Amino acid sequence: MTDLSQTAVLGAGVIGASWTALFLAAGKSVTVFDPAQGADAIVQDYVDRAWPVLEQLGLATHARGQLRFTDDPADAVAGAGFVQESVPERLEVKHALYARIEPALASDAVVASSASGLTLSEMQGGWQNPGPLVLGHPFNPPHLIPLVEVMGNTRTRPGAVETAERFYAEVGKITIRVNKEVPGHVANRLQAALWREAIHLVTEGVASVEDVDKAVWAGPGLRWATMGPTTLFHLGAGAGGLAEFCTRYADSFNRWWDDLGTPYLNAETADRLVAGMAEATAGADPVSLSEDRDALIAAMQAATAPLRKG
Ligand SMILES: NC(=O)c1ccc[n+]([C@@H]2O[C@H](COP(=O)([O-])OP(=O)(O)OC[C@H]3O[C@@H](n4cnc5c(N)ncnc54)[C@H](O)[C@@H]3O)[C@@H](O)[C@H]2O)c1
């Protein structure tokens, strides 16, 4: 069985720095490779700032793992059982990195890519033998949002997906298995579907950006944070469950689906949204809003974790 105590993080920007903090909290040793000047200080600072919330959420389950930086990706992966790749979302950058690490990987190592938009098949093109590569797509910030979407395919080494799932469970993540390759995997497609209608409602003048956002976070968003949409509708028609719900509301949903908008995210739409966001946030900057978001996520996670059944 692959030894998952030693890990490598390749690319330590928004996503990689957060992965680093989470892995260290689970007692993993982490070797980071990121060519940006000053990346080591930025990552160290990120980990220190993330630590209190990792402790608060019960994710700091072990003594902090050992953190090391290297300027050689082959050195980073040497001896690692699990490698999380979070370099920029450009195929040529990912392929060039894979070519550098492939000869140095342990025979049973797993390399998980955080890629949001690129598909596994596209990324496999950068390998002599793509057996170790799986998709391990997180949500930002990975140390706070539990979900990871995991996927392999016929070119993936048997057992690599299961090893990735075992690793993610060890560091406190909740995984789903993506069975078929589609752009955006699962969760981003769901976000895109909702955002499309949110934009349509704004551009049609049905409600402001602020009110459409409020309609999500103060309404169904709170429920979605407890259970998924289909399970919630299973609870929406009494004892008859989902079958009764479908009977009762088929006409309504079919009517609404027929009426949903299909906006396109062009410059005009973006200007409209940006103006609406300026009104909604009264000029508050994204950094301070991110801090508010993270504090709210942490509080919700801490409150609900003891109630989760699995
Ligand atoms: N930002 C998000 O919300 C989000 C969410 C989920 C997944 N992802 C995915 O995670 C990956 C990274 O995204 P990000 O938002 O962290 O980007 P980012 O630009 O913040 O970070 C990328 C990091 O990679 C470094 N880098 C550049 N070239 C490199 C190389 N050859 N080797 C190693 N490091 C290199 C950069 O210096 C930078 O620190 C992408 O595939 C993205 O799709 C992003």
The ligand as an SDF file (V2000), in Angstrom:
LIG
                    3D

 44 48  0  0  0  0  0  0  0  0999 V2000
   -8.5670   29.4860   -7.7500 N   0  0  0  0  0  0  0  0  0  0  0  0
   -9.5870   28.6520   -7.6650 C   0  0  0  0  0  0  0  0  0  0  0  0
  -10.6900   29.0130   -7.2350 O   0  0  0  0  0  0  0  0  0  0  0  0
   -9.4180   27.1980   -8.0520 C   0  0  0  0  0  0  0  0  0  0  0  0
  -10.3160   26.2400   -7.5170 C   0  0  0  0  0  0  0  0  0  0  0  0
  -10.1220   24.8890   -7.8190 C   0  0  0  0  0  0  0  0  0  0  0  0
   -9.0870   24.5060   -8.6630 C   0  0  0  0  0  0  0  0  0  0  0  0
   -8.2270   25.4410   -9.1670 N   0  0  0  0  0  0  0  0  0  0  0  0
   -7.1420   24.9800  -10.0450 C   0  0  0  0  0  0  0  0  0  0  0  0
   -5.9240   24.9920   -9.2980 O   0  0  0  0  0  0  0  0  0  0  0  0
   -4.8260   25.2480  -10.1900 C   0  0  0  0  0  0  0  0  0  0  0  0
   -4.0400   26.4360   -9.6540 C   0  0  0  0  0  0  0  0  0  0  0  0
   -4.9000   27.5560   -9.5820 O   0  0  0  0  0  0  0  0  0  0  0  0
   -4.5900   28.7910   -8.6060 P   0  0  0  0  0  0  0  0  0  0  0  0
   -5.8740   29.5540   -8.5320 O   0  0  0  0  0  0  0  0  0  0  0  0
   -3.9440   28.3220   -7.3520 O   0  0  0  0  0  0  0  0  0  0  0  0
   -3.5410   29.5960   -9.4870 O   0  0  0  0  0  0  0  0  0  0  0  0
   -2.4400   30.6330   -8.9640 P   0  0  0  0  0  0  0  0  0  0  0  0
   -2.0410   31.4230  -10.1580 O   0  0  0  0  0  0  0  0  0  0  0  0
   -2.9060   31.3310   -7.7380 O   0  0  0  0  0  0  0  0  0  0  0  0
   -1.2320   29.7060   -8.5220 O   0  0  0  0  0  0  0  0  0  0  0  0
   -0.4250   28.9980   -9.4360 C   0  0  0  0  0  0  0  0  0  0  0  0
    0.9560   28.8810   -8.8070 C   0  0  0  0  0  0  0  0  0  0  0  0
    1.7460   28.0410   -9.6410 O   0  0  0  0  0  0  0  0  0  0  0  0
    3.0320   28.6260   -9.7300 C   0  0  0  0  0  0  0  0  0  0  0  0
    3.6530   28.1310  -10.9500 N   0  0  0  0  0  0  0  0  0  0  0  0
    3.7150   28.6890  -12.1650 C   0  0  0  0  0  0  0  0  0  0  0  0
    4.3630   27.8570  -13.0220 N   0  0  0  0  0  0  0  0  0  0  0  0
    4.7430   26.7780  -12.2910 C   0  0  0  0  0  0  0  0  0  0  0  0
    5.4430   25.5890  -12.5760 C   0  0  0  0  0  0  0  0  0  0  0  0
    5.9040   25.3430  -13.8030 N   0  0  0  0  0  0  0  0  0  0  0  0
    5.6520   24.7070  -11.5810 N   0  0  0  0  0  0  0  0  0  0  0  0
    5.1840   24.9410  -10.3260 C   0  0  0  0  0  0  0  0  0  0  0  0
    4.4950   26.0640   -9.9930 N   0  0  0  0  0  0  0  0  0  0  0  0
    4.2860   26.9470  -10.9740 C   0  0  0  0  0  0  0  0  0  0  0  0
    2.8220   30.1220   -9.6830 C   0  0  0  0  0  0  0  0  0  0  0  0
    4.0050   30.7820   -9.2390 O   0  0  0  0  0  0  0  0  0  0  0  0
    1.6730   30.2330   -8.6800 C   0  0  0  0  0  0  0  0  0  0  0  0
    2.1480   30.4000   -7.3580 O   0  0  0  0  0  0  0  0  0  0  0  0
   -5.4430   25.4640  -11.5670 C   0  0  0  0  0  0  0  0  0  0  0  0
   -5.4060   24.2630  -12.3060 O   0  0  0  0  0  0  0  0  0  0  0  0
   -6.8790   25.8420  -11.2490 C   0  0  0  0  0  0  0  0  0  0  0  0
   -7.7830   25.5020  -12.2800 O   0  0  0  0  0  0  0  0  0  0  0  0
   -8.3620   26.7730   -8.8740 C   0  0  0  0  0  0  0  0  0  0  0  0
  1  2  1  0
  2  3  2  0
  2  4  1  0
  4  5  1  0
  4 44  2  0
  5  6  2  0
  6  7  1  0
  7  8  2  0
  8  9  1  0
  8 44  1  0
  9 10  1  0
  9 42  1  0
 10 11  1  0
 11 12  1  0
 11 40  1  0
 12 13  1  0
 13 14  1  0
 14 15  2  0
 14 16  1  0
 14 17  1  0
 17 18  1  0
 18 19  2  0
 18 20  1  0
 18 21  1  0
 21 22  1  0
 22 23  1  0
 23 24  1  0
 23 38  1  0
 24 25  1  0
 25 26  1  0
 25 36  1  0
 26 27  1  0
 26 35  1  0
 27 28  2  0
 28 29  1  0
 29 30  1  0
 29 35  2  0
 30 31  1  0
 30 32  2  0
 32 33  1  0
 33 34  2  0
 34 35  1  0
 36 37  1  0
 36 38  1  0
 38 39  1  0
 40 41  1  0
 40 42  1  0
 42 43  1  0
M  CHG  2   8   1  16  -1
M  END
$$$$
